[in-house]
Amino acid sequence: MRVSGRPNSEHTLDQNGLYNLETVYWNLPTPALYEQALRAREGVLSHLGPLVVRTGHHTGRSANDKFVVEEPSSKDHIWWGEVNRPIDEAHFDLLHHRLASYLQMKEVYVQDCFVGADPKYRMPVRVVSEHAWHSLFARNLFIQPTPEERETLVPEFTVIDVPRFHAIPTLDNTRSETFVILNLAKRLVLIGGTSYAGEIKKSLFTVMNYLMPFRGVLPMHCSANIGPDGQTALFFGLSGTGKTTLSADASRTLIGDDEHGWSADGVFNFEGGCYAKMIKLSPTAEPEIYATTQRFGTVLENVTVESEDRHLNLDDDSLTENTRGAYHISAIPNASETGIGGHPSAILFLTCDAFGVLPPVSRLSPEQAMYHFISGYTARVAGTEKGVTEPSPVFSACYGAPFMPLHPQRYAELLGERLAEHGTQVWLINTGWSGGPYGVGERIRIPHTRAMVHAVLDGKLDGIPTRPDPFFGLQIPESCPEVPSEILDPRSTWKDGAAYDAQAAKLAGMFRANFAKFSDQVDPRITAAGPNAN
């Protein structure tokens, strides 16, 4: 076995069952990883420096191919079901052995990094990858140790990422040839059959979501920033709700765009980089993110490159609408140098309500906050998926169900404790439709949404009289600076009040039906904070 770079002699790859490797490239810097990726024809160099790669037929996460090993140390803690599918230890060991055999006499790339910006909670990790560009992805997304730290870094968790190795479902007890398997006892993640790099990022997020609650830390799928007054804000929201756009505010300092922990000391980023959607990215609406597409070091997944001049076409979705860019957070001019903030003064739950019934801004009680946190609601828009002819609800527990190994109640309890301790206000912001559902009403204007977000963060809604929403019990402000008062009441924007009532009752019923699956383990006071059964 040949070695390139500086390995950590205290923890070698044979401890992960990897032997007889051809060459191990240890902790290569960005330029060297570019050279390796281009040598292996893994990608192409585009105008102004980004590395552009293709992920093949997997252009997103393979949620149905994710498994957790059922083993004694963790099985009583896991929230088993559709999200966390069990696989037994024997099948994991067999797959691990076959994967290791496949890698013999092949090149691999290693990055030793940290997850967690707060030194008190950070976890040293190792990413072993078959592709050089996946190693660059890990280098961008996770926190780089200093040279001195790397000398003694011993990983507490290892990801082995081998896209060209495929499972045999009848032999390995997997659903398909693709697999993402987490073994908490062996502190090991195996990924195969997919080149989508997001699996690396989200597998370690899942690990943190399991470990952190046992240390009193609430792991969160959210973005976070700090205002000029030093106050921290959190933004939760599923895809399409505006989380990235609304949290990327040049007047505020970005802590991170996706994964955070809330400890007894405050908020801290899990990552050292960002993984943003690139489709139809606007240089005027999102200038900071757009600028990352014109810099050396950025990895662009499935973005179209013009063959003659190597310029990017960010509007082309011929490969996928889920085009992605991975870049170090230092590429964002207003990013925090530490990745750490204080306790949040405000939390914003973002939803894109295509049914057109939720108020554009409303305040939640602590119990309502936990209810909506567990619900994690947004809606698909008609026409965005084949066969979808009307708005369709999406509920993802804790705004990130695919990455939550524990029961949602465990995370909600931690949220409730933090809210009570720090008096944090929670607001629901609807970035969806007003005046009717999709196809009838109009989407709430972005300037109005931004004005509502700024009003929340600047405390301009403090003391403003509110009235309860009759269906959802949310407290709706009677006025908001720079926002027409008539759009604050969703019912008044509909031409037919009776039609609104029917639609609101329909959505409220969907909330209750979804929440029923949690009721056996959820505090009755949280269940009672949901929509009224009108």
N, C-alpha and C positions, 0 to 999 in steps of 0.2 A: 504493500500500500504506500502510495506517495502522498505527501502532505504539502499543501500550499497555504501560506498564511501562518498565523500564530495560534496553535491549538491551546486549549486549557488542559494542561497535563493531569489535573486532578479529577477530571471526569471525561473519559473517552467514550467513543461511540460503541465500544463493545459492551458497555453497561446497558445499552439499549438493544442488544442482540444483533448489532451490525458488524460483520467481519468481512475480511477479504475484499475490501473496497479498492477500486483502482486508484482514484485520487480523491482526497478530501480537501476542499477549499474552505479554509477556516476564516470566518469574519472578514471576507474581502470587502474593501471599500467600494463606493459607488462606481468610480471609473473602471475598476477591475471587473466588476460584475457586468458593466456594459460590454466590455471586451469579450467576456465569456458568453454572454447572451447573443451577441452578434456573431461570434465565431460558430456557435451552435445553431445559428439561424432561428433562434427563438423569437426574434422580433426585428423591427427595423427602426432606424434612427429617423426621426421626423424633424421638420423645420424648427430651429431654435433649441433642439436638444432632447425632448421627451422620447422615451423608449416606448414604441407602440407594439403591443402583442395581441395575439388571438387566443381565446380560451376554448375554441372548438365548440362542440354541441352543448356544452354546459356554459351558459352565459349568466348564470345566477346560482344561488345556493340550491342544493339538492336536499330539501327539507325532509323528504320521505326516506332518505338513505342515511339518516343520522341515528346512531345507537349509543346507548350507555351500557357498559358491562355490568351485569347484575352480580355483585360480589358482596361479602359480608360487611365490609366497613362502611358502605354507603347505601345499600339497598333499602334500608328503612327510612332514609331521608329523601330519596328521589321521588318526584311527582311523576309516577309512571303513567303512560297513556300514549296518545298520538304524538305528543311532542318528544317524550323521552321513552323510546322503544328499547326494551331490554334485549341483550344478547349475552349468552353464557360465556364463562371464562374459557372453556375448552375451545369454542369456535374462535374467540379472540386470539388465543395462543396459536392456533393453527394458522390463522390469517397472518399474524405477526411473523411466524416462522417462514411462511411462503414469501412474504414481502421482503424479508431480510435476504432470502435466497436469491430473489430477483435482483437485488441491488449488488450482489457480489460481482466484483470486477467492473463496476460502473462508477462514474464520477458522482459525487454529492457535494452540496454546498451547505455550510453551517453558519448560522448567525446566533450568537449569544447576546441576549437582550434582557430588558426588564419590562414587566407589565406593572403599572402603578407608579404615578409620579411622587407620591408621598413615601419617603424612605421607610417609614414605620410599617407600611403595608405592601410595599412593592415586592414582586415575585420574580426571581431570576428564571428565565425560560430559554429553551434552545429550540430552534427551528432547523430541521434537517430536510433539505429539499432536493429533488431531482433536477429542477430547472434553476438556472442562474437568476432568471427574472423573478422567480418566487423568493429567492434569497434577498434580492433587492427590495421586493415588496415588504418583506419582514423588516428589513433595515429601515425602510421609510415609516412603517406603521408603529413599530414598537420603540421603546426608549433605549437609546444607545448608552452603554456604560462607558466610563472613562477608561483609558488604557490601564490604569492601576486597578480599577474595579474588575476589568475583564480578566486580569491575571489570576484572580482568585474566585471568579464567578463559578458557582456550582449550580446547575439548573435544578429547579424544583419541579419543573414540568417540561416535557419534550414533545414536540410535534414532528412526526415523520410524514412527509408529504411526497407522495410518489404518483403523479398523475397517470403515468403509462402502465402502472400495474392495476389489473382489474380483478375483482373478486369473482368467484364462481358461486352463484347464489345457492345451488343445490349442495355444494360442499361447505360453504362458509356461513350459511344461514342468513345471508343478506337479502335485501329485496331486489337488488340489481347488481350490475358489475361495479357500481359506484358505492363508496362507503366513507363515512366519517364516524369514527368510533372512539369514544372517550372511556378510558380505564382509569378511574380515580384511585384505585389501590396501587397501580403501577405507575401512576403519574405520567401517563402516556396517551397521546392522541395519534391515531393512524388515519391517514387520508389517502384515498386512491380512486382512480377512474374519473377524475375531474381536474381540469386545469384552472378552474375559477378560484382565484387567490383569496377571495372573501371567506372561503372555508377556513383558511388559516387564522384569520383575524377573529372570526366568530367562534371558533373552537376554544380559543384562549379566553374570550369573553365569557363563554359558558363555564369554563373552569373558575374564573373569578366570581361568577354568579353563584357558584356552589360554595366556594371557600370563604368569601368575605362575610356572609351573615354570621358564620360561627365566630367571627372576630368582632362582631358588633357593627359592621359596615354595611350600609345599604348599597348594593350595586345597582346601577341605573342605566337604561338605554336612553340616553338623552344628550343634548348639547348643553354647554354651559358657558356663560360669559360674565364679565365684571363691568359695572358701570363706572363713570367718572367719579361717583361718590364712594366707590369701593364696595358697593353692594353686589352680591352674586345673584344670578338668575339661572334657572334651569328650564329647558325646553324639551318636553316630551312630545312625540308624535310619530305616527306611522308614515310610510311612503306617500308622498303627494300632499301632505298637510302643510308644508312650508317650513319645516323645522330648520333645514339648512339655511334657507333664504332669510328667515326672520332672526335667526341667532347670529348670522354673519353681518354684524352691524359695525361699520367702521368707527363709530363713536364709542364702542365698548371693546374691552379686551377679551379675546377668545381664549377660554381655558381648553376647550376641546369640542369636537363636533359630533361625538357619538357615544362614548362609553365613559362613565364616571362612577366614583364611589363617594358616599357621604358618611364620614366617620364622626367621631366625637370632636374632632378638630376642625372639620369643614369638608369642602368638596375637593376632590383631586381627580385628574384625568388618568384613565387606565393606559392611554396610548401616547405615542410620541409623534403621531402623524394623522392624516385625514384620508378618507376613502369616499370621495364625492362622486355623485352622478354628473356626467358630462353632457348628456344629450341636450341639444339646443341651449347650451350655456351662453349667457349674454354678457358681453364685456361691459355693458352699462349697468345691468341689474345686479351682477355678481362679479365685480371687477377683480376682487382678491382671488377668487377661485379661478377665474378665467386666466389670470396671469400665470397660474401654475402650469397651464398647457403650453407655455412658452419658455420653459426653463429646463435645464439639464437636471436629471435626477428623478423627474416625474415618470411614473409608469402609467400608461394609458391602455386600458383593456377594451378591445373591440371597437375602437374609434377608427373611422375611415381616414386613410392617408392618400392624397393624390399622388399617383405614381411618378409624375414628371418632376414636380417641385417639392414634394414631400410636405406640402402644407396640409393641415388638418381640416376635415369637414365635420364639425361637431354636430351638424344638423342631420347627418345621415344615420338612420336607425335600421339600415338594411340587415345588419347582423343581429342587433338587439336594441331595444330602447334602454336597456340597463348598461349603457356604456359607463365606464368608471375610470377615475384617476386616483392614484395613490401617491401621496407626496408628504414630505416631512412638514410638520406643523410650522417650522421656522419659515416656510415659504409664505405664510400669511403675515403681513406686516404688523397687524395688531394682536398677534398671538402672545400669550403669556410665556415668560421665560421659564417659569417654574411648573406650570400645569396645576397649580394649587390655588384655591380660592376659599373665602370664608363661608360661613353657613348662609344658605340662600335666604334672601328676604322675600323672594317671589318665585313661584313655580307656575309655568304655563303648560297646560295640556292642550295640544293643538289637534283639531279634528277637521276633516273636510266632509261636512254633512251634506251629501248629495240629495237627501230627502227635503232639505230646506226648512227644517223646523227648529233646530237649536239656535239660541241667541248668539250673536256674533261675539259677545263678551259677557261673562257672568262669573260671579264669585262662588266658591264652593266652601261648605263647612268642612271640618276635618274628616267627618264620616263620609261626606259626599266625595271628598278627595280620594279616600281609600276605595270607595265604590268605583269611581271612574278610573282610578289607577288599575284596579283589578280587571275592569272591563276592557280598557284600551281600545276605544271605538274610533273608527272612521268609516267611510263608505266608498265602494267602487262606483265609478261613474259609468252610466250606460254607454255602450259602444267601445269601451276600452278593452273588453275581452269578448271573444266570440261567444255568441249566445246570450250575452247580458243585454237585456232590453230595457231595464229600469234600474234605479239605484239598488245596490246590494250592500248590506252591512258587513263590516269586517271587525271582528273582535279579537284582539291579540293581548292576552293578559300581561300586565305591567308594561305595555307598549313594546314588548319584545318576547312573546311566549316561546319562540323557537330556541331561545338561549337561556331559559329559566329552568334549571334542574329541580329546584325546590317548589313546593306548593306556593301559588301566588299569595296566599294569606301570610306566609312568612315574610315576604317582601313588604306587604301592606302593613304588617305590624311594625316593622322598622320605620316605614314612612310615617305612620301615626306617631310613633315615639319622637321622631325628629321634629315633626310639625308642632307637637305639644311643647317640646323643650325650647324651641326657638321662635315660636309664634309666626312661622312662615305662612304667608297667604298663598292660596292656590286659586288659579283662575282657569276657566275653560274658554278657549278662543276658537270660534268656528270660522275657518277660512273657506267654507263651502258656499252653499247657495242660499239666496234670500228671495222672497217673493214667490216661491214655488220650488218644486224639485228641479233637478237637472232636466233641461229640455223645455221648462216652463219659466222658471225664474232666472235670475242672473247671479253669477258668482260675485261674492263680496269683493269690492275693489281692494287691491293691494294697498294703496295709500290709506284707506280706512282701517285696514287690518294693522298696518304699521302704526297708525295713530293710536289705536287701542292698546297695542303692545307697549308703546312708549308711555301711554297714560298709566298703565299698570306699573311699569318699572320706575317711573318718576314719582309715583305716589299721588298722581292727580285724581285718582278715583277714590282716594281715602276721604271718607266723610260724605261722599255723594249718596243721596238716598237711593235705595234699591227696592225692588218689588219682586216677589217670588214668581217664577214661571209655574203655571198651573199644572203642567204635566211632569216636569222634571225637578221641580222644587229649587232650581238654581236662582240665585239672587242677581237680578238684572239691573245694572245702573240706569238711572233715569236720564243721565246725560253723560257725554264723554267729549273732551276737547277735540275739535277738528273732525267730528263724526256727526252726521245728521241724526238727530234724535229719533226720527221715524224708523230708521233701520235697526235700532236697538231692540225693538219689540218685534219678534219674527212674525207673530200673527197679523200685526197691522200691515205688513208688507204684502200679504196675500190678498188677492181680489175677493176670494171666497173664504170667509172665516170658517165655515163649516168644513170645507175641504182641508184647511189647515188642521182643525181639531182631529179629523179622521187620520190624517198623516202623522200627527204627533202621537196619537194614541197607538198607531201601528208601530212606530219606532220605539215607543216606551215598552210595548209588549215584547219587542225583539231584545231590548236590554234585559228585561226580567227573565226571558227564556234562556238567554246566554248565561246569566248569573246563577241560574238554578244549579248548574254543575259544580259551583263553588260553595253552595250554601251549607254543605255538611261540615265544613271546616272554618267557615267565616263567622265572625262575631255577628249576632243578629242585629246589632245596632248599625252595622255597615250595610247589611241587606236592606234594612228599613230606610236607609238614606237614598235608595234608588228611586226611579220614576214611580209616580202614583199609578195605582190600578184604577184609572177612571173608566 
